[in-house]
Amino acid sequence: MKSRREFLINTSVGTGAFAVAGSLLGESTALAQAVGESAAPAAGHFHPKGKAPSRFTKEILERAKRELPFADQRDFEEFKRGFIAPMTERKVMADAGNVAWDMDPFNFLDEQDELDSVHPSLHRIGRLNNNYGLYEVIPGIYQVRGFDLAQTTFVRGKKGWIIFDCLVSREMMRAAWGLFQKHVGKGLPVTAVIYSHSHGDHFGGVRGVIDDEDVRSGRVQVIAPRDFMEHTISENVYAGNAMNRRLFYQYGVLLPVNPYGFVGQGLGQGISKGNSGLVAPSRVVEKDIEEFEVDGVRMIFQNTPNTEAPSEMNTYLPDMKALWVAENVNATLHNIYTLRGALVRDSLNWSRYINLALNLFGKEAEVLFGAHHWPRWGNARVQEVLSAQRDLYAHFNNQVLHLANQGVTVNEIHNVYELPKSLQQKWYCRGYHGSPQHNARGVVVRYLGFWDCNPATLIPLSPSESAPLYVEMMGGAAKVLARGRQLHEQGKYFHAQEILNKLVQAEPNNQEAKDLLADVFEQLGYQQENPGLRNSYLAGAYELRTGIPQGASPKSSGPDIIRAMSTELFLNFLGIKMDSRKAEGLSFTINLITPDNGEKFLIKLENATLTNLEGFLADAPDLTLTIKRSDLEQTMMGARELVDQIADGTCKAVGNLGVLKQLAATMVDFDPRFEIMPGTHPSRTQLLDSHAYEAVPGATIAE
């Protein structure tokens, strides 16, 4: 039997850019000749410390050009098909006065045939995402593309237009509707809106075309998959602040559009910066398969829960032989694990629903279209794409677990797992949103969790505690820097980051070390085909060089989202916001009654833990609060303090009002700019120090 090391070495072929990088890490003649070469400053770089691609990075990108199927031009033929009119306004303003969308910065993707700081495959999808205008899918179905991360689709109904998905912001949806009406819409109204799933880039712009009165009056029907409202809110609330901060990295929020920075997001060019909203569904598709007419158009809905989103559905239009695949099938490998953070998705379940769609509808469908990218025409092409995407997600599940069952751990799987060569050669299976590396790790985490089964990693030291020990044992900062610089000059960037990260963790104020690690991150970023990986490396480099800018902050949730949040979800989030150390020794009970919707909650603070139970009330509470749910929403969104509503009689309070003051004193406002890279924010160090504890009572760490 092969040893574990032999197994790992013999199977560590990797995929994409990492595969090429791995082959360069060994000693070679080219490396020997190149020792001492360092990446030079880059003309046109957005950062004064920015570097040009090294010869090692260029070699990786050149190899990708040779090995990937650039001769296959079908995507370029399909993405142009049905073009009707461009959007002449390259820049769209938000209602608040800021720029909501600007396509001009992405012109360089079309103007330059080659970019030595961008993976050629990523450059290719960036060009395909520059489709900014109105397109006909088939007679009766139209799309406006390039207006946001996602796209919007219009289907001709008997009385008007049925909209599939509504972009991120109302300004962009309003602009898309205006372009559509100018060329095709003929002044007919919106008669229905269909939300394909519970992610914000597919419903946030709905108020650009309809409002609540349209739904109340019956003029417009809003249709969504089952559990849509629950998952629309809950997926992004409990860890929402952390997700927003991590999104800075995955989506390159701080990176300017530049060949050395942000070059697109794979699914689209980016996320619009307008106002997001939500109009609640008036009809929910509850059954697994459900057929009914929408404004005279026969539709068959297929619920696909726990695939790309926890609430999602495909839709087949049998009379048009058109299959809408929501975001379950795109021109890319999607995320099984998303870098911003979310529950790991079930790739085998995802594959099964694609397989079901293929066999229910795909055998006769003549066009495949969805929430991102461009359609595919002809039944053979439809079946080709569906079959390969089915196999793509099944392969992740099956082969990652195949390797895990042979002992490959979560800390090794990304260097061992490889997609079949046949899937690697299909453009619509390339990693423009998910990557083979982070998806493989996600599958292991889903089934086996974070632990690699080595007891030494069960209760590890925090990096700020372990890193000084590593640096000490490596001979101190000067030696680590010297070796890190040597590895960087040899193109051994993964090796360099391994030791330089230890030094930066040990000495957060060592700017020389941070700058060198930033140089390493930058080269790794240039090498990535996956935008999330590229953006994360480049964002890390940016913050190491500059610190965390104080001018950018994620938007807070709008009033539509707050209104859609359940009372239970709000109370659960209060339990997360509460600092339990400030609640030690406190104990009280609150009854909360919202008479306008008939809810009641038993709220208890005990053992430094805040809990709630819907449908129950305490017999002898310390405080009873009676407030309309519609008024409570003012407190939920921060518009009014609860004590002010008590003072003016909006909220009736019986009992000890002092417990509200006690509860408020335990709450913490989360910082949307918390530190990720060391030495950029002092509060994180203070937080870790305040939470430090000894794993074994009485044990100490030798200095």
RAGI-V233538 format. One record per run of one state. SS is the DSSP state (H for helix, E for strand, L for the rest). FROM is the first residue (numbers start at 0). TO is the last residue. Records with the same first field share a line. If there is no record, write none. Layout:
SS = FROM-TO / FROM-TO
This chain:
L = 0-2 / 11-14 / 24-27 / 34-39 / 41-49 / 51-53 / 67-72 / 80-81 / 86-89 / 93-97 / 102-102 / 111-118 / 128-131 / 138-139 / 145-150 / 156-159 / 164-168 / 185-188 / 194-195 / 197-198 / 202-204 / 208-210 / 216-219 / 225-226 / 234-238 / 250-255 / 257-260 / 262-281 / 285-287 / 294-295 / 303-310 / 317-320 / 324-345 / 362-365 / 369-374 / 377-377 / 404-411 / 415-419 / 424-425 / 429-434 / 448-453 / 457-461 / 473-475 / 489-491 / 506-509 / 527-529 / 546-557 / 564-565 / 578-578 / 583-586 / 594-597 / 606-607 / 614-621 / 626-627 / 636-640 / 647-650 / 655-656 / 665-665 / 667-680 / 691-702
H = 3-10 / 15-23 / 28-33 / 54-66 / 73-79 / 103-110 / 119-127 / 169-184 / 199-201 / 205-207 / 211-215 / 227-233 / 239-249 / 346-361 / 378-403 / 412-414 / 420-423 / 426-428 / 435-447 / 454-456 / 462-472 / 476-488 / 492-505 / 510-526 / 530-545 / 558-563 / 566-576 / 579-582 / 628-635 / 641-646 / 657-664 / 681-690
E = 40-40 / 50-50 / 82-85 / 90-92 / 98-101 / 132-137 / 140-144 / 151-155 / 160-163 / 189-193 / 196-196 / 220-224 / 256-256 / 261-261 / 282-284 / 288-293 / 296-302 / 311-316 / 321-323 / 366-368 / 375-376 / 577-577 / 587-593 / 598-605 / 608-613 / 622-625 / 651-654 / 666-666
